[in-house]
């Protein structure tokens, strides 16, 4: 049976979807972009600041499901410019231990919601 995971510590969905869905021990997060959950404003001062906001939004969703980044087994990163990969990766990497980091792909796309530079989704397991 699926259980909808929601928290006010992460941005509310901007479409017909939920922040995450828990099925058994598996958590599937929706992609997060750099929307500040309290103000609703985009946080795009730099790619590092933007990526940090995305990761903090994901952290809040994971916590709402009683999980942490240690539970993440798969990440999908969508970026608008592959030239920002190194900067995004440097922030992303601070949230994981390298030896136990999840599987991941990073894909350059033409556009993302609200024309942000990075969107990340995750799969986690208890």
C-alpha positions in Angstrom: 0.0 0.0 0.0 1.3 3.4 -0.8 1.5 6.3 1.6 1.9 9.9 0.6 4.8 11.8 2.3 4.4 15.5 2.7 6.1 18.2 4.7 5.9 21.9 5.0 9.7 22.0 5.3 10.0 21.4 1.6 8.2 23.3 -1.3 4.7 22.3 -1.9 4.0 20.7 -5.3 3.4 23.0 -8.2 1.4 20.4 -10.1 -0.7 17.2 -9.7 2.0 15.2 -7.8 3.2 14.7 -4.2 6.6 15.4 -2.6 7.1 11.6 -2.2 5.4 8.3 -2.1 6.4 5.5 0.3 5.6 1.9 -0.9 6.6 -0.7 1.7 10.2 0.3 2.6 10.8 2.2 -0.7 10.5 5.9 -0.9 10.2 7.7 -4.3 10.7 11.5 -4.2 9.5 13.9 -6.8 12.1 16.1 -8.3 13.1 19.0 -6.2 14.1 22.4 -7.4 15.5 25.4 -5.5 12.3 26.8 -4.1 12.6 28.1 -0.6 9.8 26.3 1.3 9.0 29.3 3.6 8.9 32.1 1.0 8.1 30.2 -2.2 10.9 32.1 -3.9 13.5 30.6 -6.2 17.0 30.5 -4.6 19.4 31.0 -7.5 22.2 33.3 -6.3 24.7 30.8 -7.7 24.7 27.2 -8.9 26.2 26.1 -5.5 23.4 28.0 -3.5 20.8 26.6 -5.9 22.0 23.0 -5.5 22.2 23.4 -1.7 18.6 24.5 -1.6 17.6 21.5 -3.7 19.5 19.1 -1.4 18.0 20.7 1.7 14.5 20.3 0.2 15.3 16.6 -0.4 16.6 16.3 3.1 13.3 17.6 4.5 11.3 15.1 2.4 13.5 12.2 3.5 13.1 13.3 7.1 9.4 13.4 6.7 9.6 9.7 5.8 12.0 9.0 8.8 15.0 8.6 6.5 18.3 10.3 5.8 20.7 10.5 2.8 22.1 7.2 4.1 18.9 5.6 2.9 19.2 6.9 -0.6 20.0 4.2 -3.2 19.5 6.1 -6.5 19.6 9.7 -7.5 18.6 11.4 -10.8 20.1 14.8 -11.5 18.8 16.9 -14.3 20.8 20.0 -15.3 20.4 22.7 -17.9 24.1 23.1 -18.6 26.7 20.3 -18.3 29.3 23.0 -17.7 27.8 23.3 -14.2 28.3 19.6 -13.4 31.5 20.1 -11.3 29.9 22.8 -9.1 26.7 20.8 -8.6 28.7 17.6 -7.9 30.8 19.4 -5.3 27.7 20.4 -3.3 25.9 17.1 -3.9 28.9 15.2 -2.6 28.8 16.9 0.8 25.6 15.1 1.6 27.0 11.6 1.1 29.8 9.4 2.2 31.7 8.5 -1.0 32.0 4.8 0.0 28.2 4.4 0.4 26.9 7.0 -2.1 23.9 6.0 -4.2 23.8 5.0 -7.8 23.2 8.1 -10.0 22.8 9.5 -13.4 23.2 13.2 -14.5 21.5 14.3 -17.6 21.6 17.6 -19.4 18.1 18.8 -20.5 16.8 21.7 -22.5 14.6 23.2 -19.8 13.5 22.5 -16.3 10.4 23.7 -14.3 10.6 27.5 -13.7 13.7 27.5 -15.9 15.9 26.5 -12.9 19.4 25.0 -13.5 19.1 21.8 -11.5 16.5 19.3 -10.4 17.1 16.2 -8.3 15.0 13.2 -7.4 15.8 10.2 -5.3 14.8 6.7 -4.4 15.5 5.6 -0.8 15.0 2.4 1.2 14.6 1.7 4.9 
